[in-house]
Amino acid sequence: MEIHIGIAHSAREIVFESDKTAAELEKTIADQVAGGDGGMLRLEDTKGHIYIVPTRTLTYVELTQESGRKVGFAP
């Protein structure tokens, strides 16, 4: 899964990949946003990097399936 996290007052988003399924990620995010872990969203990517974002600054979290990288001009 590819995860995009939007942060308030930031022009950039956090983008990383995870080995978890969409259902697992959705449950983790919903639980943490609902008040777990002191108002912090904590996620780990496929390389073991940990991302911690205060839930009060979240604007969106987008979960998408990874698509193969395109080469050339083909749509």
Secondary structure, DSSP 8 states (H G I E B T S, - for coil): -EEEEEETT-SSEEEEE-SS-HHHHHHHHHHHHTTGGGGEEEEE-TTS-EEEEEGGGEEEEEEE-------TT--
